[in-house]
Amino acid sequence: MKRTIAVTVLAATMLSSCVSKKKYVALEDELSDTRSTLQKTQVEKEEIEAKYARIEERVADYNAKINSLRAENDSKMEMNDLTVMSNNNKEKMRATISKMDQEKVAGAKTLEDSINLAISYNLKNNISEGADDEDIDITVDETVVMINVSDKLLFGSGSYRVSKDAQPLLKKLAEVINSEPAMEVMIEGHTDDRTMVEESYLKDNWDLSVRRATAIVRLLQNKYDVAPEKLIAAGRSSYQPLVDNTSKENRAKNRRTRIVIIPNLDKFFAMLESE
C-alpha cells in the first residue's frame, strides 16, 4: 500500500514538473517574441522620427525661401511705387529739372531723389505766389509732402489771426488739396521757446500753436471749401525746433506752420506737372 502511494506521488510530481517546464518554455518564447516586436517597433520609431526631422528641415527651408522671396518682392514693390513712371511723367520730370538750379540737381543720387526735387520745385512755384523764397520750404519723403511756411507770412507776432498776405498761399494750397478726394492734410503749428507775456489771452506756446493750426484749418474749410474730414489740426508748441533757439534768427526759423500732405501715388506723380 505504501509502495503504491509513493509511486503515485512520484508520478504526480513528475507530471507537475513537466507541465511547469512547458509553461516556462512558452513564456520564454512569448518574451522573445515580445522583445523582437519591441525591437522592430523601436527601429520603426527611429525611422519615422528621422523622416519627420527631414520633413521639418525641408519645411523650415521652404519657409525661409518664401520669406526671402516675400521680402525681396516687398522691396521691389516699394521701389516700384516711386520709380515706375510713364514716359509722360518722365518727360515732365526732365522738363522741370532743366529749369532748376543744377547744383541742387547734382545732389540727386537716385530717380526717387530726382522725382522729389521736381515735385518740390513745382509745388513751390505753384503755391508761393508773392512770397519770399526763404518763407516757404518744401521737402518730400516717400510721397509725403511737407511744406514749412514761416510765421511772418501767416501771422503777426504772438497772434493767431491769419495775415491777408497768406491768402494767395492758402488759396493755392486749397486747390492742391481739393484736386484729390483721398488726400489727407495735417496743419501743424510750431513756436519758438519764448514764454507768453503775463496776463496774455494766450496761456502758453501750446495754446498759440494749436490756435494757429486751427485758424488755418478753419480758413481752408470755410473760405476755400476744403472738406473738413480731410483736415487735421495739431499744435507742437516749441518742442519740435528746426534749430536751437539761441538767436533771433533761429527763433524766427522755428516759428512756422508745417503743412503735411499725404497724396495717393497718382496725385503724387501729377505734382510733376507745373501750371
C-alpha positions as CSV (number, residue, x, y, z in Angstrom):
1,M,0.0,0.0,0.0
2,K,2.8,2.4,1.0
3,R,4.6,1.5,-2.2
4,T,1.6,2.3,-4.3
5,I,1.2,5.7,-2.6
6,A,4.9,6.5,-3.2
7,V,4.6,5.6,-6.9
8,T,1.5,7.8,-7.2
9,V,3.2,10.8,-5.6
10,L,6.3,10.4,-7.8
11,A,4.2,10.3,-10.9
12,A,2.2,13.4,-9.8
13,T,5.5,15.2,-9.1
14,M,6.9,14.3,-12.5
15,L,3.7,15.4,-14.3
16,S,3.7,18.7,-12.4
17,S,7.4,19.3,-13.3
18,C,6.7,18.5,-16.9
19,V,3.8,21.0,-17.2
20,S,5.7,23.8,-15.5
21,K,8.6,23.4,-17.9
22,K,6.3,23.6,-20.8
23,K,4.8,26.8,-19.4
24,Y,8.2,28.2,-18.8
25,V,9.3,27.5,-22.4
26,A,6.1,29.0,-23.7
27,L,6.7,32.1,-21.6
28,E,10.2,32.3,-22.8
29,D,9.0,32.1,-26.4
30,E,6.4,34.8,-25.7
31,L,9.1,37.0,-24.1
32,S,11.4,36.5,-27.1
33,D,8.6,37.4,-29.5
34,T,7.8,40.5,-27.4
35,R,11.4,41.6,-27.4
36,S,11.6,41.1,-31.1
37,T,8.4,43.1,-31.7
38,L,9.6,45.8,-29.4
39,Q,13.0,46.0,-31.2
40,K,11.2,46.1,-34.5
41,T,8.9,48.9,-33.2
42,Q,11.9,50.8,-31.9
43,V,13.6,50.6,-35.3
44,E,10.4,51.8,-37.0
45,K,10.0,54.6,-34.5
46,E,13.6,55.8,-35.1
47,E,13.0,55.7,-38.9
48,I,9.7,57.7,-38.5
49,E,11.5,60.3,-36.3
50,A,14.3,60.6,-38.8
51,K,11.8,61.1,-41.7
52,Y,9.9,63.6,-39.6
53,A,13.1,65.5,-38.8
54,R,13.9,65.6,-42.6
55,I,10.4,66.9,-43.3
56,E,10.7,69.6,-40.7
57,E,14.0,70.6,-42.1
58,R,12.5,70.9,-45.6
59,V,9.6,72.9,-44.3
60,A,11.9,75.3,-42.5
61,D,14.0,75.6,-45.7
62,Y,10.8,76.3,-47.7
63,N,9.6,78.9,-45.2
64,A,13.0,80.6,-45.3
65,K,12.9,80.8,-49.1
66,I,9.3,82.0,-49.0
67,N,10.2,84.8,-46.5
68,S,13.2,85.7,-48.6
69,L,11.2,86.0,-51.8
70,R,8.4,87.9,-50.0
71,A,10.9,90.4,-48.6
72,E,12.5,90.8,-52.0
73,N,9.1,91.3,-53.6
74,D,8.1,93.8,-51.0
75,S,11.3,95.7,-51.6
76,K,10.8,95.7,-55.3
77,M,7.2,96.8,-54.9
78,E,8.2,99.6,-52.6
79,M,10.8,100.7,-55.1
80,N,8.3,100.4,-58.0
81,D,5.8,102.5,-56.2
82,L,8.1,105.5,-56.6
83,T,10.1,104.7,-59.7
84,V,7.7,103.0,-62.1
85,M,6.7,106.0,-64.2
86,S,5.1,106.6,-67.5
87,N,7.2,108.1,-70.3
88,N,4.9,111.2,-70.0
89,N,5.8,111.6,-66.3
90,K,9.5,111.1,-67.0
91,E,9.4,113.9,-69.6
92,K,7.6,116.2,-67.2
93,M,10.3,115.5,-64.6
94,R,13.1,116.1,-67.0
95,A,11.5,119.4,-68.2
96,T,11.2,120.5,-64.5
97,I,14.8,119.6,-63.6
98,S,16.1,121.5,-66.6
99,K,14.7,124.7,-65.0
100,M,16.2,124.1,-61.6
101,D,19.5,125.1,-60.0
102,Q,21.8,122.5,-61.4
103,E,23.8,122.4,-58.2
104,K,20.7,121.1,-56.4
105,V,20.1,118.6,-59.2
106,A,23.6,117.3,-58.9
107,G,22.8,116.2,-55.4
108,A,20.1,113.7,-56.6
109,K,21.6,110.2,-56.4
110,T,18.6,108.2,-57.4
111,L,15.5,108.5,-59.6
112,E,13.5,108.9,-56.4
113,D,15.6,111.9,-55.4
114,S,15.0,113.5,-58.8
115,I,11.3,113.0,-58.5
116,N,11.2,114.6,-55.1
117,L,13.3,117.6,-56.3
118,A,11.0,118.1,-59.3
119,I,7.8,117.9,-57.2
120,S,9.2,120.2,-54.5
121,Y,10.2,122.8,-57.2
122,N,6.8,122.7,-59.0
123,L,4.8,122.9,-55.7
124,K,6.9,125.8,-54.5
125,N,6.4,127.7,-57.8
126,N,2.6,127.0,-57.8
127,I,1.8,128.0,-54.2
128,S,4.4,130.6,-53.3
129,E,3.0,133.5,-55.3
130,G,4.2,136.8,-53.9
131,A,6.2,135.1,-51.1
132,D,9.9,135.4,-50.5
133,D,11.8,132.2,-51.4
134,E,13.0,131.8,-47.8
135,D,9.5,131.9,-46.4
136,I,8.5,128.6,-47.9
137,D,10.4,125.4,-47.8
138,I,9.1,122.2,-49.4
139,T,10.5,118.7,-48.9
140,V,9.3,115.3,-50.0
141,D,9.8,112.0,-48.2
142,E,8.4,108.7,-49.6
143,T,5.5,110.6,-51.3
144,V,4.7,112.6,-48.2
145,V,4.9,116.3,-49.0
146,M,6.0,118.7,-46.1
147,I,5.6,122.4,-46.6
148,N,7.2,124.7,-43.9
149,V,5.8,128.2,-44.0
150,S,7.4,131.0,-42.0
151,D,5.0,132.6,-39.5
152,K,5.9,136.1,-40.7
153,L,4.0,135.2,-43.9
154,L,1.0,133.8,-42.0
155,F,0.7,135.6,-38.6
156,G,1.6,138.7,-36.7
157,S,3.9,138.4,-33.7
158,G,2.2,136.5,-30.9
159,S,-1.1,136.3,-32.8
160,Y,-3.1,133.6,-34.4
161,R,-5.0,135.9,-36.8
162,V,-4.1,134.9,-40.3
163,S,-2.5,137.7,-42.4
164,K,-4.0,138.9,-45.6
165,D,-0.6,138.2,-47.2
166,A,-1.2,134.5,-46.6
167,Q,-4.5,134.3,-48.6
168,P,-2.8,133.6,-52.1
169,L,-0.8,130.8,-50.5
170,L,-3.8,129.2,-48.8
171,K,-5.9,129.5,-51.9
172,K,-3.3,127.6,-53.9
173,L,-2.9,125.1,-51.2
174,A,-6.7,124.5,-51.1
175,E,-6.6,123.9,-54.9
176,V,-4.0,121.2,-54.4
177,I,-6.0,119.6,-51.6
178,N,-9.3,119.8,-53.5
179,S,-7.8,118.2,-56.6
180,E,-7.6,114.8,-54.9
181,P,-10.5,113.3,-52.8
182,A,-8.3,110.8,-51.0
183,M,-5.7,113.3,-49.9
184,E,-5.2,114.0,-46.2
185,V,-3.6,117.2,-44.8
186,M,-2.3,117.9,-41.4
187,I,-1.6,121.5,-40.3
188,E,1.0,121.8,-37.5
189,G,1.6,124.9,-35.5
190,H,5.2,125.4,-34.2
191,T,6.5,128.2,-32.0
192,D,9.9,129.3,-30.5
193,D,10.6,128.8,-26.8
194,R,9.8,132.3,-25.6
195,T,7.1,132.5,-22.9
196,M,3.9,134.4,-23.2
197,V,3.5,137.9,-21.8
198,E,2.0,137.9,-18.4
199,E,-1.8,138.1,-18.3
200,S,-1.9,137.4,-22.1
201,Y,-5.1,136.0,-23.6
202,L,-2.8,133.1,-24.6
203,K,-1.9,130.6,-21.9
204,D,1.3,129.3,-23.4
205,N,3.0,128.1,-26.6
206,W,0.8,125.1,-26.7
207,D,-2.2,127.4,-26.8
208,L,-0.7,129.6,-29.5
209,S,0.5,126.7,-31.7
210,V,-2.9,125.0,-31.6
211,R,-4.9,128.2,-32.3
212,R,-2.7,129.0,-35.3
213,A,-3.2,125.5,-36.7
214,T,-7.0,125.6,-36.2
215,A,-7.1,129.1,-37.7
216,I,-5.6,127.8,-40.9
217,V,-7.9,124.8,-40.9
218,R,-11.0,127.0,-40.5
219,L,-9.9,129.2,-43.4
220,L,-9.3,126.2,-45.7
221,Q,-12.7,124.8,-44.7
222,N,-14.9,127.9,-44.6
223,K,-13.3,130.1,-47.3
224,Y,-11.7,127.7,-49.7
225,D,-14.2,124.8,-49.4
226,V,-11.8,122.1,-48.3
227,A,-13.7,119.1,-46.9
228,P,-13.2,119.1,-43.1
229,E,-12.8,115.3,-42.9
230,K,-9.5,115.7,-44.9
231,L,-8.0,118.1,-42.4
232,I,-6.1,117.6,-39.2
233,A,-5.1,120.5,-36.8
234,A,-2.1,119.9,-34.5
235,G,-0.1,122.1,-32.2
236,R,3.5,121.2,-31.4
237,S,4.4,124.2,-29.2
238,S,8.2,124.7,-29.1
239,Y,9.2,121.1,-28.8
240,Q,10.0,120.3,-32.5
241,P,12.5,123.1,-33.3
242,L,14.4,123.2,-36.6
243,V,17.4,124.8,-34.9
244,D,18.4,125.7,-31.3
245,N,16.6,128.8,-30.0
246,T,19.8,130.6,-29.4
247,S,19.4,133.7,-31.6
248,K,16.7,136.0,-33.1
249,E,17.3,134.4,-36.5
250,N,17.0,130.9,-35.2
251,R,13.8,131.6,-33.2
252,A,12.3,133.1,-36.4
253,K,13.1,129.8,-38.3
254,N,11.3,127.8,-35.5
255,R,8.1,129.9,-35.7
256,R,6.4,128.2,-38.6
257,T,3.4,126.3,-39.7
258,R,4.1,122.9,-41.3
259,I,1.6,121.5,-43.8
260,V,1.9,117.8,-44.3
261,I,0.2,116.4,-47.4
262,I,-0.3,112.7,-47.9
263,P,-1.4,112.1,-51.5
264,N,-2.0,108.8,-53.3
265,L,0.6,107.8,-55.9
266,D,-1.3,109.1,-59.0
267,K,-1.7,112.5,-57.4
268,F,2.0,112.4,-56.3
269,F,3.1,112.0,-59.9
270,A,0.6,114.6,-61.0
271,M,2.6,117.1,-59.0
272,L,5.4,116.8,-61.5
273,E,3.3,119.0,-63.8
274,S,3.6,122.7,-63.3
275,E,0.9,125.2,-64.1
